[in-house]
């Protein structure tokens, strides 16, 4: 046996032996049950198959997700779909592509076919695909300018903005990876779905008597999901939200306001549409039970206590408007005429604004901003109290002398890490490019250079605390509210500047979290960090370009896209996310927070939510210290209780009620009482449901949607609660609503 072979066998045997060392395995039970602790560091990774299939998957998912992103219920085609689809293609290429060695014996020797299609190639292809599946937040900026404000922005400027916002997050990811990737406590629950699926697709398993192998279970569930989605996706859309209170009381505004799952409080409403369940909160099957319970408590308090109380007390003339709406209203309950208060220079016309009167929000919309305020302060205080000592310890020792799990040991032993200067170079380049774009194209973007720097400060300040929340609970508070608040006060009257500041501040942080999550997936699957880095950079650039071109094409070709009042009945192109983004630009940019939440506005009392959010985790921490024998107190996570609600709007109550029910069945019932089934099948079930939905959704659109073939019957209406959008004030007359 030659020396190279001896080294290979020694490395593989060492790692395999580590798998039997229970004291070295992950202290997180879900990770220990799901993630393998073996590794073969000599498997080929960046192959011709990886480049080809990864690039194609990235392009395909980028197109589909942007295409379906303008829908009323956005269909998210996840990376899991590509993860499954590329398996037969990978094996086909391994069987058919020539294995000839080119430039044999030379430094650049290579082959197009290094042998059997392996799991590490598969992981990198999925990383490419996940770049395409991720949302590109800056597209909202482009659609707001072109569709709602009807202003011009060139393709070049839009592309530069999209690229700089997407790549900027790499810098923050590089700074914080030692805190959010290597420690075992940062376990990133969402990754376990993909790890479970990789194992099912690549590991050989014998079928137990009377049972199913993982592959068989996945295939059966995938076929069922694929077949079932034809009902909520086409034949019976009402399955998206079964709001039974509206059926019992078809002529009652109050009952429909309470019962509507899409336009009301969603009392008793439930959905049987997986796309609706996962649209905003991700898969409930990947959420640990304590996080699901926190979200359920937060949703219940907000939707069934805070909002109804504010509406009943008629705070801020709440009864003049729908109880649940993302619209902007004038004092008489009608839609606010935004164009009337905008001058020719795209600034606020103060005289016109005084003539039109102040802008009002629905009860839910106003209270959701308050929850957003509370979430920001709660996140900082929670992380400081519950994780401050750990962060300090990691900062001092950089893990030296600290117990680490087997996954980190294997990665450190077998692979070269990504040098810090790689991340710093990308960070400096991104910031420089962003400043150049904003300064050179200031007539289109409005944001000065110092705005870019301030946005970076906000992003880097929140990446670590938000990353800790995401890595431990699978939920992540957003920075959109605080970024809007900061720039709106400093630079009022410039709506595009506010939108761009929010994109740079919020999106770069979200991208950093996304990159760190992928790094953790590579950590679990033992992918060389440098290969991961390259796949992420290339995938991000490809995805940004495809997302922008797809959105630009739709905006130019779909008549009246996003304009709900001008679209034909039943049109899916209602753009809920873009509407909320545009509304925020009016509130925080055009009019400005001072005239709404400040001393010149009528919503100034909502600022007290900042204080409430800071106090809430302090109360939990004090209770934990006072009663250390009650460990459940520490599981009360205020950033999760508050943070999940920041998705509303555009998320609706039925998205939450259905999500919580499924999360309870999986995270509590199955995990506690059917542990064996949960271990083998829970994450596979999530992946199969995602994949079946995605393939059927694409199939339905290509076969029926593009031909404008639709059904019109009782079950075609997604909610059947037309009165839920009516005001309760007898003095307000609204189209389609009864006159009291």
PyMOL commands that set and color helices and strands:
alter all, ss='L'
color gray80, all
select helices_A, chain A and resi 3-18+22-24+29-34+48-68+79-96+119-133+138-148+155-180+191-202+214-235+237-240+244-248+253-259+274-278+284-286+289-312+315-320+338-341+350-356+363-397+406-414+420-440+442-445+449-473+480-490+495-525+529-557+576-595+604-626+631-635+638-647+653-673+675-705+714-716+722-725
alter helices_A, ss='H'
color red, helices_A
select strands_A, chain A and resi 101-102+110-111+328-329+360-361
alter strands_A, ss='S'
color yellow, strands_A
deselect
rebuild
show_as cartoon
